[in-house]
Amino acid sequence: MKIYQLPEGEVPKKLKTTKNGLSHPEAERRLKEYGPNKLKEVKKKPIIFNFLENLYNILALILWAASSLAFISGTPQLGIAIIAVIILNAIFSFWQEYEAEKAAEALKSILPSKAKVIRDGEEIEILAENIVPGDLLILEEGDNVPADARLIEAHELKVDNSTLTGESKPVRKVSHPIKKYDNYVETPNLVFAGTSITSGSGKAIVYHTGENTEFSKIAELTQEVKEEPSPLQKQIANVARIIAIIAILMGIILFLVNLYIIKLPPNLAFIFAIGLMVANVPEGLLPTVTLSLATSARKMVKDNALIKRLSSVETLGSTTIICTDKTGTLTRNEMTVRKVWIPYKIIDVTGTGYEPKGEFIWDKKSLTHKDIREIKLLMRAASFCNDAKLIPPDDNSGWQIIGDPTEAALLVAAKKIGFDRDQEMKKIPRITELPFDSKRKMMTSIHQKPHKKVAYVKGAPKRIISLSKWISVDGKPEPLTREKRKEILQIHDEIASQGFRMLAMAYRDLPNQLEDYKPDNIEKDLILVGMTALQDPPRENVKEAVKECQRAGIRIIMITGDYGLTAAAIAKEIGIIPDENYQIIKGKELDKLSDDELKNILKRENNIIFARTVPEHKMRIAKVLEGEEEVVAMTGDGINDAPALKKADIGVAMGSGTDVAKEAADMVLIDDNFATIVKAVKEGRTIYENIRKFITYIFSHETAEIVPFILMVFLGIPLPITVMQILAIDLGTDTLPALALGRSPPEADVMDKPPRPPHERLLNLPIILRGYLFIGIIEAILVMSGYFWVLYNGGWTLGEHLAFTDPLYLKATTMVFAGIVMAQVGNILTCQTTKSSVFEIGLFKNRWIIWGILFELIILFSIVYLPQLQPIFGTAPLGFNEWLYLLSFVPIVFLADELRKAVFRHFRL
């Protein structure tokens, strides 16, 4: 027989122990045999390897190549500087993601450090890691359970299984045998490692420890889920590959042309080829992307979204589906009694939250004395059939609850009407309790009056109404006729369809001599006193957040453990589903669907609610959606949610959730609020567009750097720009302005567009046309005009050779270098928007643009005028006329692109 099927008395024999527990020598022997009660250690890569991975990704390799080329071209100082950039960027990226893989450590932190056991007949406290199979545990309110164990005694014992199941409702535990169960971790006579005792006491014998516990299995499952690269990581790798191929091919072509057509010496042809390759490599791209993501991550913390993986910032922006919990995420997680029904009247209850003060009371002006008596009778049954506790507020907090939130809500409602449970319980003490179970769908509390006993019953209305023979009217029982039953059930259905959770209360007088408290003897011929309607109200800003998602083309799928009608009512109220034409799929129905059937439903139906689910269903939904070109954000808070959070493209853990869920997730909602996810999606879309903006900005000057090499070959002119000047632009003047673009505010239509397709490339045709060709060619024309202007004014003629040290050559190349920087000033101003005019958002609304421009001008003037830097970068001072010529580049580039955007807007391109 299975451990849960055994009678209490046979459990010690099965586990080879006694009611007095193990002896100390036997416990020591078993500790050696089974090992310590610890989670299985999963072998991980040494931490140094995680750091090194940041040194050999594709963009880092390009930077290494640029560094090598700098050394080869005779500029070791810059080569060292590039290496420093690589290492600093690697350290930054590593540190940002260092804590993303601590799920196992978080699991271990939840396990208690000590536990109470009986050994050799004595109660002792030992380290939890020393517990062995066969140990007799003592469990009391507030204890954490250190291992999987079978109960042999249970006294009003309730356990919080939320770390395993995700459901915070305490579960009643028993010690008697169980023939079968629906869910192993919810087996009534078993307790599991990592759960906690919320009320009552008991004794249990351990049967699994360490890596054999259910807790450990979840840890392994979480770690087995392979982490996939984010869309941005894939896109950056693709961009880097394209750049690398272009740079290498152009370098090889230029080398061959110079060697065989121009007939340059091999070493000189090689240096020019290196220069062209360097011109093609945007050395500042990787640090700019990383720093922009980090900046957004820091910004999102202020909006209560903690990002644990930098690339997740952008992934959020491509989200197509948000799979969200209901309780606490869409709602306030404050179950509140909203209505009561007493024969034959519906009464609204005002007030929210656990604050039973004077201002949160019923509208007594509309109540008669009869109504108040009936309500108090209803609240007596609701309060007596109740194991929750309300803790009065202190200086630092409001009212707190211990136990089930629904039961706590009933206590609050009782206080609102003026019913004092504690005082009444002293007058009518509880004798015993028949705990709630899913078959009976009710709970009964039996109390002693001076001359009789009374059973108060609370449970599912339809069940209690069917067992009621009478109905209380003005404190007196009247027959409950068939017509009255039908009328009451209609009232029940009408209120329930509005999204309320309904509970009915009844009582029954019992003979004083009755001692057999079995449900069949007690729960019959009841006197119905009324019903309560409870609701967990939606959060205030969720409705607007849902509308924003719908405008943005993002589907919302509610996955909840709650009842379907309750979930549907909340979903209707906040706009997730319409009033009609929606589908509710229960957990049991989901289990019967094949993956293909589920996939077809998810494709076909936009308005779906998954109700009565368990965390494993989230994992399955995440898997099914994975291959459907969807980018899925999945919320969760329990340990069992961790695998689904890791499997989803974006795992979103609740700030109030378990450490395991937080460690497995990519993002933590500090305020547990759905609206925060939508803010994060908006920020993700914004950062992606901003990355495209600074890619456009960075790549624009690539053309202006490449064209001089092409003209050198075809026109036989002196090389208009040096390798050092190119690197000074790529790693110097352009870095801070590009980063400033990464902090651009969102454009007005950022949430009015559907999610971009997952296969859409970061470096797409519009960016190439705008950056490389349109702005790039304009910049190239401008800087080369400046180059020739300086040369011709200096008396140079086409075909004339100039030495690299010739003052005229130095001045002409400085003109090209400075010209690119000045053109980039105009470029950064126009790159603040993609389609709309910059004047619509404000030319300097992004104050970082001002600092970026000042930064690049300071670098420019330093390189041009500081004697210490002039020999390194091959520059010479420019005069007033040259600067006047260069200044015109700013409005030319800016106005040209603004005109292009205006044309595109006019023709709606």
C-alpha angles and dihedrals in degrees: 000000000000118000093250092052095059124099113247093255094056097050096082091051092049092051093041097243138103139238086260091058128237124322116248094247091049091049090052091049092051092047088059091045099046100025128226122324094256135125117264111267111234111212110243135191113270110267091243089065091056088055094045091054087069089058098057107038114124097267092045088053089053089052090049087052090050090050092050090049090051090055091046092050090056099256105114093162092065092041089058091046091054091050089052089052090051094050095044091048090049091051091049095049093044093051093049092054099032095104097043094095105052101108095123092048090050091051091053092050091060094056112094118252094218137027139186117243139165115238124171087356094301129110110235137166118235139171110278091232089063095059113116136189108282096035115137108230125205110213124195137167110293096022123128116225109243100195143004108283143168116236118235095171129030125176110186085317119179125180131198105226095175093115088064105027104026091232113119096199110113113244124223113238129204135186102217122101120281119211097199141349138208095218123019096219089052095052102138097226098046130080124196138213114267096026123109139223111244099179143352128024141257150155127248137179117228117238103165130035137175117350092005094065124101086242092061093047090059090050090055092045090052092052094045092062105100114229111232123211113262120248090254092052089052092047094048090049089051092049090048092051091051092048092047093050093047093046095048095045094048091046092051092046092050091047092052093045092050092045102045106021105029089033095221120165112270095246092051092045088051093051092051090049089052089051092054091048090051089049089057095050115084096210093182095055099089098048090042092053092046095047092046091052091047091050091052091046091055090047091051092055087066087056091053095258114121111199114204099179118046097215088055089075091069095037088061089060092060094049113139100174132032114199104197139182117232109216113075094355102062093014134045095249088234109124107206135182104241102171140013129199120210123172104314110344139079114219126189120225119212130210135053137228131025096305108116096181130138096271091055098068141115121278092261092178089075094044126090124215087255091055092051092050091051092047092050090051089051091048091048090060091042093050098043092048088058138099099182124109132211116214112205117239122267130198093283105040146026128242113321129202133217116197134008114003092219092055090046090053089055090052090051091051090050091053090049091060092043101256112147107204097187093055093044092048088057089056095043107026122198116254099185143330135232101212123224118266132178094245098053092033091207146081127220130200117194118208136186121237121183095266105013146019124249129204116207115198131198127178151092108355098224090051095048094044089053090054095045120100097176140034125216114238116177089342094306125104117242126184114274102225125197091253092053091048090053091049093050092048090052090053089049093052092046093054094040092053088062089066101265124140106231127213127177127208130205140158141205133198113234132201111265091232094055111121103158103089100184118145092241090058096044111031101067139084088027128179109232113221102175149285137269126214114209130189138182099216122223120257113264099245099036096092092058091045091053091051090051090052091051091050088050093052094246118145119221118209117188114214111184141158089220129101117287097238092048091049092046092051092053090044091052093046094054094038103250092126132019123249089260140020100048133125130225115201115191123212093251091051090049090055090058094053121092118228090255092051091048090047091053092049092050090049095045103039123061096178107060132145121190107207135182089022132155125217092261088066089061090056091051094049090049090052094048093049093046096080096043100081089255126137104217129199111197126192126208144143110190131083091250088056091061097087091050091047090053093044094052120084088243119022110201116195126192118245088228092049132098123294089241093059091047093051093047092048130085093216134027121209102218091193097037088232125147090210088064089061090055091050088051091050089052090050090048092053090046094052091048091053089045091052088054090049094055091042086056089047095047096043094049092072091045088075091049088052095046098045093065090059091050092049090047089059099042100036099032092230125151111274103275097210133029129226091246092054090050091052090046088058096042097046100023125030097026101047103078095039089051090050089049089057087053087063096051114135118250118276117243095255098045092113096036095074129078118252111280115254113266090236094053110118124236090220098049134164096269091055092047092048094045100039109028098031114023105033093021094055091045090052091046092051092048097048094044090050087055091047094053092041091058093044095048092045087053093054099257120150129204111273094024115132119231125194118236088243096049109122091225091053091048091051093047094050090045087055090055092046093048091041092058091050093049092046088051089057089062089041095055091051093054096039090068088090133034102206109350122078117267088228089065092064097031126268094248102022087122099065090193088071089066091052090046092054092046089049095053092045091051090050090046095051091044092054093044099045110023109097091211092059101037096079092046095052099029096239136147132197118274125217133228095270092052091051091047088053091048093047090064089064091073099063093035093058093038097048093042092058093041088055090050090052091049091053091049092049091048093053092035093236 
